[in-house]
Amino acid sequence: MPTIAYNIKDTPVRFHWFLKNEVQVEKPEKNNGPSKREFDSLELSFKNEKERLYNLNGYTYKHTGEYYSPDEKDVGRLVAVVADTGIDHPVNAAISARAVIASPERIVTDEQVKWCRENSLKDNKNEVRVMCYNILADLYMNLNKPQEELFFKYCPKANQRVFYRTPIFLKQLRDFIDADVSIIFLQEVDMSRHENFIKPFLKTMNFSSIISTKVRQISEGVTVAFDEKKFRSIYSNSFALTDLAEESDANEDVRKILKSSDVSLERFSTRPTIVQIVMLESLENGTIFICANTHLHHNPLDEHIKALQALVCARKVMEVYKEKKNEEPTKNFRVLFAGDFNSTPDGPVFPLFSNGFLSKEDRHWNCDVDIVSDDLKIEGKLDCLTGTPEYTNFTADSQKEGFVGCLDYIWGIDVDAVRVCPMPPHETVIEYIGLPSVHSPSDHLPIICDIKL
């Protein structure tokens, strides 16, 4: 992607997109981007100075707008962009570092998009479409290793790179938004990817996005995005689970349990996990959705840690919910709690949320033989709005290594689910063995449901 850095506050910017006339010659083991000579020899001139239209020598004008979607004819060509910030400012131009490559014939989520379009909400003011999606942070993609040593070794390295995955993800976003998704919960969102691509791209579709990064200087986190034509944000904050566990009176039982085991205390205390809370007020009827978003600890050997993290999250969400209901009893508050909980339906998180209780006899306490367990309780229960599909994460390869299971959920309080979008067909998911792949930018799949407003 061509890149221009500018910082001219509140100044409108017009982007003019060009494609190089010549197709780039493939260079084995090297990117086929522009040479320094090509950068230095860019010749920009006015085609129409009054209307501020441009010519770029050696390039063909294609489009004026916030972004450009290449087609088959553009494959192998470099993209150039001219950024015009007005008559009183210099005009900047840049060339993409790599030539356009062919897009996959289909994307893993195409059938979900089709379902959303077939169940259109465009004329339905009584329902809201909600999506949750772990988009796979670039932060954790160590691609310096040989292909056979990569975590996703079945996926070609080129298809794991962020500059390949990001455009596919942005297309997914656009397709789902066009298909009436109004509230989006994302996990594993790199801060740089959010600021440079996701946030400005969403803005072109009248969506706002709020990101909260993990603690301990981790540069990825969770994001809530929403349709500004339907909602407005009235509150946003995030909380480190370690702080909530240490400081909240409600979590005295958590502190007691953790003090019984140095190993579990260290494990819980060093996790950078947060819970993000964003309140969205419906412009249609004033209903306020308390939207909570999290990404729990990943290690399958630490299921008891996930249960404690989930407990701390739920208590904070319910605390905010009850406070707001007491402060404004005439308003209608509802809770949406989504995320990657890194726990399957037979793990400890699902019964804790569904029943409001996890027994001290639960088998997952055996993850730490030294810990002194106790019953975990939350005041109330949460309803699982998206059910328990066979999997939301699929990283198995042909040797049966990896993981297949349901880790992602959308929970609700005082929320009625109307319908749930089916998951992609299994044959599509395994077309390239596992996820991520040529047609999937993440190892997770989005989950989607429609709820009553």
C-alpha positions in Angstrom: 0.0 0.0 0.0 1.3 3.5 -0.8 2.0 5.5 2.4 1.9 9.2 3.0 2.4 10.7 6.5 0.7 14.0 7.1 -0.8 15.9 10.0 -3.0 18.8 9.0 -5.8 19.0 11.5 -9.3 19.3 10.2 -8.1 19.8 6.6 -10.0 17.9 4.0 -7.9 15.5 1.9 -8.7 14.2 -1.6 -7.0 11.0 -2.7 -6.4 10.4 -6.4 -5.4 6.8 -7.3 -3.3 5.7 -10.2 -2.0 2.4 -11.7 1.4 2.1 -13.3 1.1 1.5 -17.1 3.8 -1.2 -17.0 3.5 -4.6 -15.3 6.3 -5.2 -12.8 8.8 -7.9 -13.6 8.7 -10.7 -11.0 11.9 -10.8 -8.9 12.4 -14.1 -7.1 12.7 -13.9 -3.4 12.4 -10.1 -3.6 9.4 -7.8 -3.6 8.6 -6.3 -7.0 8.1 -2.8 -5.8 9.4 0.5 -7.2 13.1 1.3 -7.4 14.6 4.5 -5.9 14.9 5.8 -9.4 11.1 5.4 -9.9 10.5 7.3 -6.7 12.8 10.1 -7.7 11.4 10.3 -11.2 7.7 10.8 -10.3 6.4 13.6 -12.4 3.2 15.1 -11.2 1.3 17.8 -13.1 -2.1 19.4 -13.3 -4.6 18.0 -15.7 -7.1 20.6 -14.6 -5.7 23.1 -12.1 -9.1 24.7 -11.4 -10.7 21.3 -10.5 -7.4 20.1 -9.0 -7.1 17.0 -11.2 -3.7 15.5 -11.9 -1.5 13.6 -14.3 1.2 11.2 -13.1 3.7 10.4 -15.7 3.8 6.6 -16.5 0.6 6.0 -14.6 -3.1 5.9 -15.5 -5.7 7.7 -13.3 -8.3 5.2 -11.8 -10.3 6.8 -9.0 -10.8 9.6 -6.5 -11.8 8.6 -3.0 -10.7 7.4 0.3 -9.6 4.0 -1.0 -9.3 2.1 -4.2 -10.2 -1.6 -4.9 -8.0 -3.0 -7.7 -9.5 -5.5 -10.2 -8.0 -8.3 -12.3 -6.5 -5.8 -14.8 -4.5 -4.2 -12.1 -2.6 -7.3 -11.1 1.2 -6.9 -11.3 1.0 -3.1 -11.4 2.2 -0.6 -8.8 -0.4 1.6 -7.2 0.3 5.4 -6.7 -1.8 7.8 -4.7 -1.8 11.6 -4.8 -2.9 13.3 -1.6 -4.2 16.8 -2.1 -4.8 18.8 1.1 -5.8 22.0 -0.6 -4.4 25.0 -2.4 -2.5 26.2 0.6 -0.6 23.0 1.2 1.9 20.9 -0.8 0.6 17.9 -2.8 2.1 14.6 -1.9 2.5 11.4 -3.9 3.6 7.9 -3.0 4.0 4.5 -4.7 3.1 1.1 -3.2 6.0 -1.0 -2.1 4.6 -4.0 -3.9 2.6 -4.6 -7.0 -1.1 -5.6 -6.9 -1.5 -9.4 -6.5 -4.6 -11.4 -7.4 -7.2 -11.7 -4.7 -8.7 -15.1 -3.8 -11.7 -16.2 -5.8 -13.7 -16.3 -2.6 -13.3 -15.4 1.0 -14.1 -17.9 3.8 -16.9 -15.7 5.1 -18.7 -15.2 1.8 -21.6 -17.5 2.8 -22.1 -15.7 6.1 -22.3 -12.4 4.1 -24.8 -14.0 1.8 -26.9 -15.1 4.8 -26.8 -11.6 6.2 -28.0 -10.1 2.9 -30.8 -12.7 2.6 -31.9 -11.7 6.1 -31.7 -8.0 5.5 -32.3 -5.6 8.3 -32.3 -2.5 6.1 -36.0 -1.7 6.7 -36.1 -3.3 10.2 -35.7 -0.7 13.0 -36.5 -3.3 15.7 -33.4 -5.5 15.4 -29.6 -5.0 15.5 -27.0 -7.2 13.9 -23.9 -7.9 16.1 -20.6 -9.5 15.1 -17.6 -10.7 17.1 -14.3 -11.5 15.4 -10.7 -12.3 16.5 -8.7 -10.9 13.6 -5.2 -12.4 14.4 -2.7 -9.7 15.5 0.4 -9.3 13.5 2.3 -8.8 16.7 2.4 -12.6 17.3 3.3 -13.6 13.7 6.9 -14.5 13.8 7.6 -15.0 10.1 11.4 -15.0 10.3 11.4 -18.8 10.8 11.5 -21.3 8.0 8.0 -22.3 6.7 8.1 -25.7 8.4 8.7 -24.1 11.8 5.9 -21.5 11.7 2.9 -21.9 14.1 0.6 -21.9 11.0 3.0 -24.1 9.0 0.2 -25.2 6.6 -0.3 -21.6 5.5 2.2 -20.1 3.0 4.2 -17.4 4.6 3.1 -14.9 2.0 -0.5 -15.4 3.0 0.3 -14.8 6.7 1.9 -11.4 6.1 0.0 -8.4 7.3 0.0 -6.7 4.0 -1.8 -9.7 2.5 -4.2 -10.3 5.4 -5.2 -6.7 6.0 -6.9 -6.0 2.6 -8.9 -9.2 2.9 -10.0 -8.3 6.4 -11.1 -4.8 5.2 -13.1 -6.4 2.5 -14.8 -8.6 5.1 -15.6 -5.5 7.1 -17.1 -3.7 4.1 -19.1 -6.8 3.1 -20.5 -7.3 6.6 -21.3 -3.6 7.1 -23.1 -3.6 3.7 -25.0 -6.6 5.0 -26.3 -4.6 8.0 -23.9 -5.5 10.8 -24.2 -2.5 13.2 -22.0 -3.4 16.2 -18.7 -5.1 15.9 -16.5 -6.6 18.6 -12.9 -7.3 17.5 -10.0 -8.9 19.3 -6.2 -9.1 18.6 -6.3 -5.6 17.0 -2.8 -4.2 16.4 -2.7 -0.5 17.4 -0.8 0.4 14.2 -3.3 -1.6 12.0 -6.2 0.1 13.8 -4.9 3.6 13.4 -3.6 3.3 9.9 -6.2 1.1 8.2 -9.2 -0.1 10.3 -10.3 3.2 11.9 -10.0 5.4 8.7 -11.6 2.7 6.6 -14.5 2.3 9.0 -14.9 6.1 8.9 -15.6 6.0 5.2 -18.7 3.9 6.0 -19.9 6.2 8.9 -18.6 3.8 11.6 -16.6 4.8 14.7 -14.2 2.5 16.4 -12.8 2.6 19.9 -9.7 0.5 20.7 -8.3 -0.4 24.2 -4.9 -2.0 24.3 -3.8 -4.6 26.8 -1.6 -3.5 29.7 2.1 -4.0 30.1 2.8 -2.1 26.9 1.3 -4.7 24.7 0.5 -3.0 21.4 -2.7 -5.0 20.6 -6.1 -5.1 22.2 -9.8 -5.1 21.6 -12.1 -2.8 19.6 -15.8 -1.9 19.6 -17.0 -0.5 16.3 -20.5 0.8 15.6 -22.7 2.5 13.0 -22.9 6.2 13.8 -26.2 6.4 11.9 -27.7 4.1 14.6 -25.7 4.7 17.8 -23.7 7.2 19.7 -21.0 6.5 22.2 -21.7 7.9 25.7 -19.0 6.1 27.7 -15.8 4.2 27.1 -13.2 2.7 29.5 -11.0 -0.3 30.0 -9.9 -2.2 33.1 -6.9 -4.4 33.8 -8.1 -7.6 35.3 -5.2 -7.7 37.6 -6.2 -4.3 39.0 -9.8 -5.4 39.4 -8.8 -8.5 41.2 -6.5 -6.6 43.6 -8.7 -3.6 44.3 -12.3 -4.6 44.2 -14.1 -5.7 47.4 -16.2 -8.1 45.3 -13.1 -10.1 44.4 -11.9 -11.0 47.9 -12.6 -14.6 47.0 -10.3 -14.4 43.9 -7.5 -13.0 46.0 -7.9 -15.8 48.6 -7.9 -18.5 45.9 -4.8 -17.0 44.2 -2.9 -16.7 47.5 -3.1 -20.4 48.0 -0.8 -21.1 45.0 2.3 -19.1 44.0 2.2 -20.5 40.5 -1.4 -19.5 39.9 -0.9 -16.1 41.5 2.1 -15.4 39.3 0.2 -16.6 36.2 -2.8 -14.5 36.9 -0.9 -11.4 37.9 1.4 -11.3 34.8 -1.4 -11.5 32.3 -2.0 -8.2 30.4 -5.7 -9.0 29.9 -8.3 -6.2 30.0 -12.1 -5.8 29.8 -13.3 -3.0 27.6 -16.6 -1.4 28.3 -18.3 0.9 25.8 -21.8 2.3 26.1 -23.8 2.8 23.0 -27.1 4.6 22.9 -29.6 3.8 20.2 -30.6 6.9 18.2 -33.9 5.0 17.4 -35.3 4.5 20.8 -32.7 5.4 23.4 -31.9 1.9 24.5 -28.3 1.8 26.0 -26.1 -1.2 25.2 -23.3 -1.8 27.7 -20.8 -3.4 25.3 -18.1 -5.4 27.0 -15.2 -6.9 25.1 -12.3 -9.1 26.2 -9.7 -11.7 25.1 -8.9 -14.1 27.9 -5.6 -16.0 28.6 -4.8 -18.5 25.9 -3.0 -21.4 27.6 -5.1 -24.6 27.6 -3.2 -25.7 30.8 -4.6 -22.8 32.7 -8.4 -23.2 32.5 -8.8 -22.2 36.2 -7.0 -18.9 35.4 -9.6 -18.3 32.6 -12.4 -19.0 35.0 -11.0 -16.4 37.5 -10.5 -13.9 34.7 -14.0 -14.4 33.4 -15.4 -14.0 36.9 -13.6 -10.7 37.4 -14.8 -9.5 34.0 -18.4 -10.5 34.6 -18.5 -8.8 38.0 -17.2 -5.5 36.6 -19.7 -5.6 33.7 -22.6 -6.3 36.1 -21.4 -3.6 38.5 -21.6 -1.1 35.7 -24.9 -2.4 34.6 -26.5 -2.2 38.0 -25.0 1.3 38.7 -26.4 2.7 35.5 -29.8 1.2 36.0 -30.0 2.7 39.5 -28.7 6.1 38.3 -31.2 6.3 35.4 -34.1 3.9 36.3 -36.3 5.2 33.4 -33.8 4.1 30.7 -33.5 0.7 29.1 -30.1 -0.8 29.7 -28.9 -4.0 28.1 -25.6 -5.9 28.2 -23.6 -7.4 25.3 -20.5 -9.2 26.4 -18.4 -10.5 23.5 -14.9 -11.8 23.0 -12.5 -14.6 22.5 -12.8 -16.4 25.8 -10.3 -19.1 24.9 -12.5 -21.7 26.5 -14.6 -24.3 24.9 -18.2 -25.1 26.0 -17.0 -27.9 28.2 -14.5 -25.6 29.9 -15.2 -23.6 33.1 -16.2 -20.2 31.6 -19.4 -21.4 29.8 -21.1 -22.9 32.9 -19.9 -20.0 35.1 -21.7 -17.5 32.8 -24.7 -19.7 31.9 -25.4 -20.7 35.5 -23.8 -17.9 37.5 -21.9 -20.5 39.4 -18.8 -22.8 39.2 -18.3 -25.4 41.8 -15.1 -25.8 43.8 -15.3 -29.4 42.8 -15.1 -28.6 39.1 -12.4 -30.7 37.4 -10.6 -27.6 35.9 -9.3 -26.7 39.4 -7.0 -29.7 38.9 -4.9 -27.6 36.5 -3.0 -26.5 39.6 -2.6 -29.2 42.2 -1.6 -26.7 44.9 -4.5 -24.3 44.6 -7.3 -24.3 47.2 -10.5 -23.9 45.2 -13.7 -22.3 46.2 -17.2 -21.9 44.6 -17.3 -19.0 42.1 -20.5 -17.0 41.9 -21.8 -14.1 39.9 -25.0 -12.3 40.7 -27.2 -13.4 37.8 -26.7 -15.3 34.6 -25.7 -14.4 31.1 -27.4 -15.8 28.0 -25.3 -17.1 25.2 -26.7 -15.4 22.1 -24.6 -17.2 19.5 -24.8 -20.7 20.7 -22.0 -23.2 20.6 -20.9 -24.0 17.0 -18.6 -26.9 16.5 -15.7 -24.5 16.1 -14.9 -20.8 15.8 -11.1 -21.5 15.6 -9.6 -24.0 13.2 -5.9 -24.5 13.1 -5.6 -28.3 12.6 -3.3 -29.4 9.8 -3.1 -32.7 7.9 -1.2 -34.3 10.7 -4.1 -33.6 13.1 -2.0 -31.1 15.0 -3.4 -27.8 16.1 -6.8 -26.9 17.6 -10.4 -27.1 16.5 -13.1 -25.7 18.9 -15.5 -23.0 19.9 -13.7 -20.2 21.7 -15.7 -17.1 20.8 -19.1 -16.1 22.2 -21.6 -13.2 22.4 -23.3 -13.1 25.8 -26.2 -10.9 26.8 -28.3 -9.7 29.7 -31.9 -8.6 29.0 -31.2 -9.3 25.3 -33.3 -11.4 23.1 -31.5 -13.2 20.2 -33.7 -13.3 17.1 -31.5 -15.4 14.8 -27.9 -16.6 14.6 -25.9 -16.6 11.4 -24.6 -20.0 10.4 -20.8 -20.6 10.3 -19.0 -21.0 7.0 -19.4 -24.4 5.3 -16.8 -26.9 6.6 -15.5 -27.7 3.1 -14.7 -24.0 2.6 -12.9 -23.8 5.9 -10.7 -26.8 5.2 -10.1 -25.9 1.5 -6.5 -24.9 2.4 -6.2 -27.3 5.4 -6.7 -24.8 8.2 -6.9 -21.1 9.1 -5.5 -18.6 8.3 -5.2 -19.3 4.6 -5.3 -17.9 1.2 -9.0 -17.0 1.7 -9.0 -16.3 5.5 -7.0 -13.5 7.2 -7.4 -15.0 10.7 -7.4 -18.4 12.4 -10.8 -17.5 13.9 -14.2 -17.1 12.2 -16.6 -14.3 13.0 -19.8 -15.1 14.9 -23.0 -13.1 14.2 -26.4 -12.8 15.7 -29.5 -10.5 15.4 -31.0 -9.1 18.6 -34.1 -7.2 19.4 -33.6 -3.5 19.8 
